[in-house]
Protein backbone atom coordinates (compact mmCIF):
# COMPACT_ATOMS: atom_id res chain seq x y z
CA UNK A 1 0.00 0.00 0.00
CA UNK A 2 1.46 3.40 -0.99
CA UNK A 3 2.69 5.56 1.87
CA UNK A 4 0.30 8.39 2.80
CA UNK A 5 1.96 11.82 2.59
CA UNK A 6 0.87 15.45 2.78
CA UNK A 7 0.73 15.30 -1.01
CA UNK A 8 -1.78 12.44 -0.85
CA UNK A 9 -4.02 14.50 1.44
CA UNK A 10 -3.62 17.63 -0.71
CA UNK A 11 -4.53 15.74 -3.86
CA UNK A 12 -7.56 14.17 -2.20
CA UNK A 13 -8.84 17.57 -1.05
CA UNK A 14 -7.75 19.58 -4.09
CA UNK A 15 -5.58 21.98 -2.07
CA UNK A 16 -1.86 22.85 -1.86
CA UNK A 17 0.50 20.59 0.09
CA UNK A 18 1.72 23.70 1.92
CA UNK A 19 -1.81 24.17 3.31
CA UNK A 20 -1.82 20.60 4.62
CA UNK A 21 1.58 21.18 6.20
CA UNK A 22 0.37 24.36 7.93
CA UNK A 23 -2.75 22.56 9.21
CA UNK A 24 -0.44 20.39 11.34
CA UNK A 25 2.41 22.80 12.11
CA UNK A 26 0.72 26.22 12.26
CA UNK A 27 -3.03 25.60 12.57
CA UNK A 28 -3.70 29.23 13.52
CA UNK A 29 -2.90 30.18 9.92
CA UNK A 30 -5.47 27.80 8.42
CA UNK A 31 -9.24 28.37 8.37
CA UNK A 32 -10.94 26.11 10.89
CA UNK A 33 -13.12 24.41 8.26
CA UNK A 34 -10.10 23.66 6.05
CA UNK A 35 -8.09 22.29 8.97
CA UNK A 36 -11.04 20.10 10.00
CA UNK A 37 -11.18 18.66 6.47
CA UNK A 38 -7.43 18.04 6.50
CA UNK A 39 -7.54 16.24 9.86
CA UNK A 40 -10.56 14.19 8.82
CA UNK A 41 -8.91 13.14 5.55
CA UNK A 42 -5.61 12.41 7.31
CA UNK A 43 -7.36 10.14 9.79
CA UNK A 44 -9.31 8.43 7.01
CA UNK A 45 -6.13 7.78 5.03
CA UNK A 46 -4.15 6.72 8.09
CA UNK A 47 -1.64 9.60 7.98
CA UNK A 48 0.43 10.56 11.02
CA UNK A 49 3.04 13.37 10.98
CA UNK A 50 6.50 11.95 11.66
CA UNK A 51 8.50 12.92 14.70
CA UNK A 52 11.01 14.65 12.46
CA UNK A 53 8.29 16.78 10.88
CA UNK A 54 6.88 17.60 14.30
CA UNK A 55 10.32 18.69 15.54
CA UNK A 56 10.77 20.84 12.46
CA UNK A 57 7.35 22.43 12.98
CA UNK A 58 7.75 23.16 16.70
CA UNK A 59 11.43 24.08 16.67
CA UNK A 60 12.06 22.10 19.91
CA UNK A 61 15.13 20.29 18.53
CA UNK A 62 14.99 20.67 14.74
CA UNK A 63 16.79 23.18 12.54
CA UNK A 64 16.69 24.20 8.90
CA UNK A 65 19.83 25.19 7.02
CA UNK A 66 19.55 28.01 4.48
CA UNK A 67 22.34 28.79 2.02
CA UNK A 68 22.20 32.05 0.04
CA UNK A 69 24.80 33.10 -2.54
CA UNK A 70 25.04 36.77 -1.54
CA UNK A 71 23.06 38.28 1.31
CA UNK A 72 23.94 41.81 0.16
CA UNK A 73 21.77 41.29 -2.92
CA UNK A 74 18.43 42.93 -2.02
CA UNK A 75 16.56 40.03 -3.65
CA UNK A 76 17.33 37.72 -0.71
CA UNK A 77 16.26 39.49 2.54
CA UNK A 78 12.50 39.39 1.72
CA UNK A 79 12.83 35.71 0.81
CA UNK A 80 14.72 34.96 4.04
CA UNK A 81 12.04 36.71 6.08
CA UNK A 82 9.28 34.78 4.28
CA UNK A 83 11.09 31.47 4.87
CA UNK A 84 11.52 32.24 8.57
CA UNK A 85 7.80 33.04 8.85
CA UNK A 86 6.83 29.85 7.01
CA UNK A 87 9.14 27.78 9.25
CA UNK A 88 7.25 28.88 12.37
CA UNK A 89 9.23 28.25 15.54
CA UNK A 90 11.95 26.27 13.79
CA UNK A 91 15.51 27.52 13.93
CA UNK A 92 16.78 28.74 10.56
CA UNK A 93 20.57 28.64 10.26
CA UNK A 94 21.60 31.15 7.59
CA UNK A 95 24.90 30.86 5.72
CA UNK A 96 26.10 33.41 3.16
CA UNK A 97 28.44 32.25 0.37
CA UNK A 98 29.46 35.87 -0.29
CA UNK A 99 29.22 35.34 -4.04
CA UNK A 100 31.84 32.57 -4.10
CA UNK A 101 30.40 29.48 -5.75
CA UNK A 102 33.55 27.48 -4.93
CA UNK A 103 32.79 27.91 -1.20
CA UNK A 104 29.25 26.53 -1.39
CA UNK A 105 30.11 22.80 -1.00
CA UNK A 106 32.08 23.45 2.21
CA UNK A 107 29.28 25.63 3.60
CA UNK A 108 26.75 22.91 2.80
CA UNK A 109 28.91 20.39 4.68
CA UNK A 110 28.87 22.73 7.68
CA UNK A 111 25.08 22.97 7.55
CA UNK A 112 24.70 19.20 7.30
CA UNK A 113 26.16 18.87 10.80
CA UNK A 114 23.66 21.34 12.28
CA UNK A 115 20.37 20.95 10.40
CA UNK A 116 17.80 18.26 9.63
CA UNK A 117 17.46 19.57 6.08
CA UNK A 118 18.84 22.32 3.85
CA UNK A 119 17.31 24.95 1.59
CA UNK A 120 19.59 26.08 -1.24
CA UNK A 121 18.51 29.52 -2.48
CA UNK A 122 19.73 30.23 -6.04
CA UNK A 123 22.99 28.30 -5.53
CA UNK A 124 25.84 29.01 -7.95
CA UNK A 125 27.82 25.75 -7.76
CA UNK A 126 27.38 23.02 -10.37
CA UNK A 127 24.71 20.32 -10.05
CA UNK A 128 27.40 17.73 -9.43
CA UNK A 129 29.09 19.75 -6.69
CA UNK A 130 25.80 20.41 -4.91
CA UNK A 131 24.69 16.77 -4.96
CA UNK A 132 28.09 15.59 -3.74
CA UNK A 133 28.12 18.12 -0.90
CA UNK A 134 24.60 17.21 0.23
CA UNK A 135 25.06 13.45 0.25
CA UNK A 136 21.91 11.95 1.79
CA UNK A 137 20.85 15.16 3.57
CA UNK A 138 17.28 16.20 2.64
CA UNK A 139 17.37 19.38 0.57
CA UNK A 140 15.20 21.62 -1.58
CA UNK A 141 16.52 24.05 -4.19
CA UNK A 142 14.92 27.48 -4.57
CA UNK A 143 14.83 29.48 -7.82
CA UNK A 144 16.88 26.94 -9.71
CA UNK A 145 16.50 23.41 -10.98
CA UNK A 146 19.10 20.77 -10.07
CA UNK A 147 18.84 17.24 -11.46
CA UNK A 148 17.91 14.78 -8.74
CA UNK A 149 16.74 17.36 -6.18
CA UNK A 150 13.25 18.75 -5.51
CA UNK A 151 12.88 22.43 -6.27
CA UNK A 152 10.55 25.37 -5.77
CA UNK A 153 11.12 28.02 -8.39
CA UNK A 154 9.32 30.76 -10.27
CA UNK A 155 8.58 30.61 -13.97
CA UNK A 156 8.83 34.25 -15.03
CA UNK A 157 8.16 33.43 -18.69
CA UNK A 158 4.51 34.51 -18.68
CA UNK A 159 5.16 37.64 -16.63
CA UNK A 160 8.14 38.67 -18.77
CA UNK A 161 6.14 38.19 -21.94
CA UNK A 162 3.35 40.24 -20.37
CA UNK A 163 5.96 42.95 -19.75
CA UNK A 164 7.07 42.64 -23.37
CA UNK A 165 3.47 43.03 -24.57
CA UNK A 166 3.21 46.12 -22.34
CA UNK A 167 6.32 47.57 -24.00
CA UNK A 168 5.02 46.63 -27.44
CA UNK A 169 1.69 48.35 -26.80
CA UNK A 170 3.62 51.51 -25.92
CA UNK A 171 5.09 51.48 -29.43
CA UNK A 172 8.55 50.01 -28.80
CA UNK A 173 9.89 47.96 -31.70
CA UNK A 174 13.65 48.07 -30.93
CA UNK A 175 14.52 46.35 -27.66
CA UNK A 176 17.83 45.68 -25.90
CA UNK A 177 18.07 42.47 -23.85
CA UNK A 178 20.72 42.73 -21.13
CA UNK A 179 21.89 39.21 -20.37
CA UNK A 180 23.11 38.03 -16.98
CA UNK A 181 25.85 35.89 -15.52
CA UNK A 182 26.82 32.93 -17.69
CA UNK A 183 25.47 29.75 -16.13
CA UNK A 184 22.80 31.50 -14.05
CA UNK A 185 19.61 29.44 -14.21
CA UNK A 186 17.31 32.44 -13.65
CA UNK A 187 19.14 34.68 -16.12
CA UNK A 188 18.98 31.93 -18.74
CA UNK A 189 15.26 31.41 -18.19
CA UNK A 190 14.58 35.13 -18.53
CA UNK A 191 16.68 35.42 -21.68
CA UNK A 192 14.78 32.52 -23.27
CA UNK A 193 11.41 34.08 -22.40
CA UNK A 194 12.17 37.38 -24.16
CA UNK A 195 13.83 35.69 -27.13
CA UNK A 196 10.87 33.39 -27.73
CA UNK A 197 8.49 36.35 -27.52
CA UNK A 198 10.60 38.42 -29.94
CA UNK A 199 10.66 35.62 -32.49
CA UNK A 200 6.90 35.87 -33.06
CA UNK A 201 6.59 39.65 -32.86
CA UNK A 202 7.67 42.49 -35.12
CA UNK A 203 10.59 43.67 -33.00
CA UNK A 204 14.33 44.15 -33.41
CA UNK A 205 16.01 42.44 -30.45
CA UNK A 206 19.63 43.29 -29.59
CA UNK A 207 21.34 41.12 -26.97
CA UNK A 208 23.99 42.84 -24.85
CA UNK A 209 26.21 41.41 -22.14
CA UNK A 210 26.68 39.39 -20.07
CA UNK A 211 26.75 41.90 -17.23
CA UNK A 212 27.29 41.45 -13.50
CA UNK A 213 24.15 41.40 -11.37
CA UNK A 214 24.98 44.70 -9.72
CA UNK A 215 24.29 48.43 -9.81
CA UNK A 216 27.73 48.97 -11.33
CA UNK A 217 27.01 46.30 -13.94
CA UNK A 218 23.86 48.20 -14.87
CA UNK A 219 25.75 51.48 -15.30
CA UNK A 220 28.14 49.68 -17.63
CA UNK A 221 25.17 48.23 -19.50
CA UNK A 222 23.73 51.75 -19.97
CA UNK A 223 26.79 52.63 -22.04
CA UNK A 224 26.07 49.68 -24.33
CA UNK A 225 22.37 50.50 -24.60
CA UNK A 226 23.24 54.02 -25.73
CA UNK A 227 25.31 52.58 -28.58
CA UNK A 228 22.16 51.01 -30.05
CA UNK A 229 18.88 52.32 -31.42
CA UNK A 230 16.88 50.42 -28.81
CA UNK A 231 14.10 52.44 -27.21
CA UNK A 232 13.55 49.93 -24.38
CA UNK A 233 15.82 47.67 -22.32
CA UNK A 234 15.07 44.48 -20.39
CA UNK A 235 17.48 43.79 -17.52
CA UNK A 236 17.75 40.34 -15.94
CA UNK A 237 17.46 41.77 -12.43
CA UNK A 238 16.45 44.98 -10.64
CA UNK A 239 19.92 45.97 -9.43
CA UNK A 240 21.11 45.97 -13.02
CA UNK A 241 18.00 47.85 -14.16
CA UNK A 242 18.50 50.52 -11.50
CA UNK A 243 22.10 50.92 -12.62
CA UNK A 244 20.91 51.28 -16.21
CA UNK A 245 18.51 54.08 -15.24
CA UNK A 246 21.31 55.86 -13.33
CA UNK A 247 23.73 55.49 -16.23
CA UNK A 248 21.22 56.76 -18.75
CA UNK A 249 20.41 59.73 -16.53
CA UNK A 250 24.09 60.63 -16.16
CA UNK A 251 24.34 60.63 -19.96
CA UNK A 252 21.41 63.04 -20.25
CA UNK A 253 19.00 60.36 -21.45
CA UNK A 254 15.64 60.57 -19.67
CA UNK A 255 13.64 57.54 -18.55
CA UNK A 256 10.97 56.86 -19.74
CA UNK A 257 10.81 59.76 -22.23
CA UNK A 258 13.84 58.58 -24.26
CA UNK A 259 14.33 55.00 -23.04
CA UNK A 260 12.11 52.58 -21.14
CA UNK A 261 13.57 50.05 -18.69
CA UNK A 262 12.15 46.81 -17.23
CA UNK A 263 13.75 44.79 -14.41
CA UNK A 264 13.21 41.52 -12.57
CA UNK A 265 12.71 40.71 -8.83
CA UNK A 266 10.81 43.78 -7.47
CA UNK A 267 13.34 44.59 -4.75
CA UNK A 268 12.68 47.54 -2.43
CA UNK A 269 14.92 49.82 -4.52
CA UNK A 270 12.62 49.28 -7.51
CA UNK A 271 9.74 50.83 -5.58
CA UNK A 272 11.58 53.90 -4.25
CA UNK A 273 13.72 54.71 -7.29
CA UNK A 274 12.84 57.75 -9.41
CA UNK A 275 11.25 56.79 -11.71
CA UNK A 276 9.82 53.67 -10.05
CA UNK A 277 10.79 50.51 -11.90
CA UNK A 278 8.48 48.32 -13.99
CA UNK A 279 9.47 44.80 -13.00
CA UNK A 280 8.67 41.10 -12.77
CA UNK A 281 8.61 39.45 -9.35
CA UNK A 282 8.43 36.14 -7.49
CA UNK A 283 5.67 35.58 -4.90
CA UNK A 284 8.01 35.20 -1.89
CA UNK A 285 5.37 34.12 0.64
CA UNK A 286 4.03 31.37 -1.61
CA UNK A 287 7.54 30.22 -2.53
CA UNK A 288 8.51 30.06 1.15
CA UNK A 289 5.45 28.02 2.14
CA UNK A 290 5.95 25.54 -0.68
CA UNK A 291 9.67 25.26 0.12
CA UNK A 292 9.13 24.54 3.82
CA UNK A 293 6.42 21.98 3.03
CA UNK A 294 8.70 20.25 0.50
CA UNK A 295 11.63 20.17 2.96
CA UNK A 296 9.43 18.69 5.69
CA UNK A 297 8.31 15.99 3.26
CA UNK A 298 11.94 15.26 2.30
CA UNK A 299 12.95 14.99 5.97
CA UNK A 300 10.06 12.56 6.50
CA UNK A 301 11.55 10.34 3.81
CA UNK A 302 8.95 11.24 1.20
CA UNK A 303 9.76 12.37 -2.33
CA UNK A 304 8.61 15.99 -2.62
CA UNK A 305 7.20 17.25 -5.87
CA UNK A 306 8.97 20.12 -7.53
CA UNK A 307 6.81 23.23 -7.74
CA UNK A 308 6.85 25.96 -10.38
CA UNK A 309 5.14 29.21 -9.43
CA UNK A 310 4.04 31.99 -11.77
CA UNK A 311 5.79 35.36 -11.80
CA UNK A 312 3.95 38.70 -11.60
CA UNK A 313 4.48 41.78 -13.78
CA UNK A 314 4.05 45.20 -12.16
CA UNK A 315 4.13 48.20 -14.54
CA UNK A 316 5.48 51.43 -13.06
CA UNK A 317 6.94 54.71 -14.30
CA UNK A 318 10.14 53.47 -15.93
CA UNK A 319 8.17 52.43 -19.01
CA UNK A 320 6.48 54.92 -21.30
CA UNK A 321 5.48 55.64 -24.89
CA UNK A 322 8.26 54.98 -27.39
CA UNK A 323 10.05 58.19 -28.46
CA UNK A 324 9.54 59.54 -31.95
CA UNK A 325 12.32 59.79 -34.57
CA UNK A 326 15.25 61.84 -33.30
CA UNK A 327 14.21 61.69 -29.64
CA UNK A 328 16.26 58.57 -28.96
CA UNK A 329 19.54 59.91 -30.30
CA UNK A 330 21.44 60.31 -27.03
CA UNK A 331 24.97 58.91 -27.37
CA UNK A 332 28.03 58.82 -25.12
CA UNK A 333 31.59 57.97 -26.04
CA UNK A 334 33.31 57.99 -22.65
CA UNK A 335 32.87 55.37 -19.89
CA UNK A 336 30.35 56.29 -17.21
N, C-alpha and C positions, 0 to 999 in steps of 0.2 A: 504493500500500500504506500503510495507516495507520501512523503513527509509534508505535513501541513505547515505553511509559512505565512508571514504577513501578506505575501503576494497572493497566496491562495484565498485568504479572507478578502483582500481588496478586490480580486477578480470576481468573487462570488457576490460582493455587494455593489460592484461597479464604482468603486472609489479609489483614490490614490493610496499606495502602500504607506506613504508618509502619514496619512490620516490615521491608518490603523496603528502605526507605531506610536503616534501621539496619544491615541486612546488608552494605551497601556502606560506610557512614560510620563505624559503631561496631560492628564484627562481634563484639566481646567481649560485647556485650549480647544477642546472639542465639544460641539453641541451635545447636550445630554441625550437627545434622541439618536444621534449618530453613534455615540459611544455605546449606548444600550444595544444597538444593532450589531456593532462590532463584537461586543462581549457575548451576545447570544449566538452569533455565527461561529465565534471562536470555540465556544463550548460545544456547539453542535458538531464541529469538525474535529474536536479533540485537540485543539491548539493550546499550548502552555508556553508563555515566554520563558526563555532559558535564563539560568542564573547569570550568565555573562551579559545578556541583554538587560536584565534588571539592574546589575551593577552599573552598566553604562548609563542607564536612564537615571538612576538615583545619585550617581557620583560618589557612593560610599567608598568603593575601592577601585573603580574603573577610571581609565583615562583615555583620551583621544589624542593622537599625535596629528599635528597640522604643519605641513611643510609649504612655505610660500617662497617663490624665487626672489622677490625683492619687496620688502615691506614698505619701502619709500615710494613705490608706485601707488598713486592714489586709488587705483582700481581695487586694491586688496583690503584696506581697512573696513569698508562696508561689508565685504564678504565675510571677513573674520568675525565682525560683530554679529552678522546673521547666523553664522555657524555656531557661535557661542550661545546665542539665544535658542537655536534649535536643539542644542545638546542638553539644555536644561541645567541640572546641577552637576553634570559631568565636568571633570577637569579637562581643559583643552591645553595641551602643551604645544606652544607655537615655536617653530624654528624658522629662521630667515636664512636663505642661501646667499643673500647679498649679491644676486646676479651671477653667481659662479656655478655653472652647471656641473663642473667637475667635482664640486663639493657635495652635491646632493646625495650620492650613495652613502657617504660617511655620515651625513646628517640623518638619513633614514635609518642607518644601523643604530645610531644613538637613540632614536625614537622607539625602535623595536624593543629596547630594554626597558622602556618606561610606560608604554601604551599598549592597550588591548588591540588597537587597530589604528591605521594611519590614513589621513586624507592628504592627497597630493594635489595642491592647487597649481594648475598651469606649470607643471614641472618642465625643466629645460633639458634634462639628461635624456639619453636615448632609451628606447623601449627596453632594450636588452639590459642596460645598466640599472634601470628602475626595477625590473623583475628580479635581477640577481640580488640587488640590495634588500628587497623586501623578503625574499625567501618565501616562507609559508605564512607570514604575517598578513592578516586580513587588511585590505586596502581598497580605497575608492579614489579614482582620479577625477579631478574637477577641471572643466574647460579644456579638456584634451582627451583624445582617445589613444589608449595603449593596448596593443594586442594582449589578450589573456587576462585583462583586469577590467572590473566593472567601472563604469564612468557615469558622471552626471555633467552634461555640458549643454551649451546653448547654441542652437542653430540660428545664426544671424542672417541666413540667406534671404528669408522672406522679408525681414525688416530692412536689410540693406537694399533689396530690390524695390521696396516701398520708398526708401529714401531716394533711390535713383529715379523712380517715377515722379517723385516730388520735384526733383531737379529738372527733369525733362519737361514737366508741366510749366515750369518757370521759364522755359525757352532755351535751356542750356543744351548745346549739341556738341561741344568740345569739352571733354572731361579728362582731368589728370587723376590717375590712380597711384597713390603713394604706397608702395609696398613695404612690408615690415621685415623683421629679422628672418633671415634664411633658416628654414627648419621649424619656425614657429607654427604650431598647428592652427591657432586662431587666425594668425595673419594669412596663412594659406587658404583657409576657409573663406575669409572675407574677400581675398583677391579673386577666388573662383566665382563667388557670387556676383561681383560686379562684372567680371569678364563674360559670364554666361548671359547676363542681362544685356550687355552692350552688343553681343553678337546678334541679337534679334531686334535691335532698335537702331534707328538712324542717328548714331552718334560716332564721334571720332574719339577713341580712347587712347590716351598716352600713358604708358606705365613708366613711373619714375622710382628710383631707389635700387636696392633696399636702404631704408633709413633706420637709425636707432629709435627705439620706443622712448623718446624723451623730448622735452621742450626744446633742447638744443638741436636735436635731430629734426624737429619741425621747422625751426628757423633755417636750417640748411636746406630743407625741402622747399621752402618758400622761394629760395633763389632759383631752384630748378623749375618750379611752376612758372615763374616770371619769364623764363626762357621759352615758354610755349605759348600757344594761342588759347589754351584752355580757359574757360570762363568759370569752371567749378573744379574743386579738388576733393577727393575722398581720401581721408587718412585712416590708417588701420587702427589707430587708437586716439583717445582724446588729448593726451599729452602732446602727441605729434601735431594734432589739429590746432591746439592752442599755440604751439610754436609757429605753425604756418601763419596763423592770423597775426601774430606779433611781427613776424618777418615781413609779411606783406605791408603791414602798417608802417614799419620803419622805412620801407621803400616808397611810401607815398601811395600805396594801392589800397583803396578802401574796401572793406568787407561789410555788407554784401554788394555794394554798388558796382564794384569792378570785378570782384571775384566772390564766389560762394564757396563755403567750406563745410564739409560734413565729417564728423568723427565717429568713434566707437567707444562705448563703455559708460557714458554718462557719469563721469566722476564729478565731484563737487565743483571743481574749477570750471567745468563746462557750463554750470548754472550761474556762476557769478562773473564770468568773463564778459567783457564788452567788445563786440556783441555776444550775447549768449549763444552757445553752440548747438546747432542741430546735430543729433547724435543717435546712435543705436545702442541699446543697453540690454543687459542680462537681468532677469528677475531674481535678485540676490536671495530674497526670503524663500522663494520656491526652490531655488537651487540648493540652499542650505538644508531645508527640510528633507528633500529627496536624498541628499548626500548622507545625512545622519541616518536616515532609515536604511539606506543601502549598506552603510558600514555596520549597523547593528545586525542586519541579516548576515553579512559576511562573517562577523564574529560568532554568530550562532552556528556557523557551519553551512548556511544556505548559500545558494548561488544567486546573488543579486542581479537584477535586470539593469542593463544600462538605460539611462534616461536622457532624452534629448528634448530640451525646452525650446520654446520659441522666443526670439528676440523681440524688442519693442523699438519702434522708431518714434522719436520726439522731435518735431520741427521747431526750430527757434529762429533767432534773428541773424544767424550767420549765413542763411540762404535767402536769396532774393531773385528778382527778375534778372535774366541774363542781360548784360550790357549791350548796347547797340554798337555798330561798327565804329572803331576809333576810340571807344571808351574803355577798351581792355588792352591798351597799348603800353602800359607801364612796363619798363624794363630796368634792370640794374646790371651793372657789369662788375662791381666789386663785391667781395664776400660780405655777408651781413655781420 
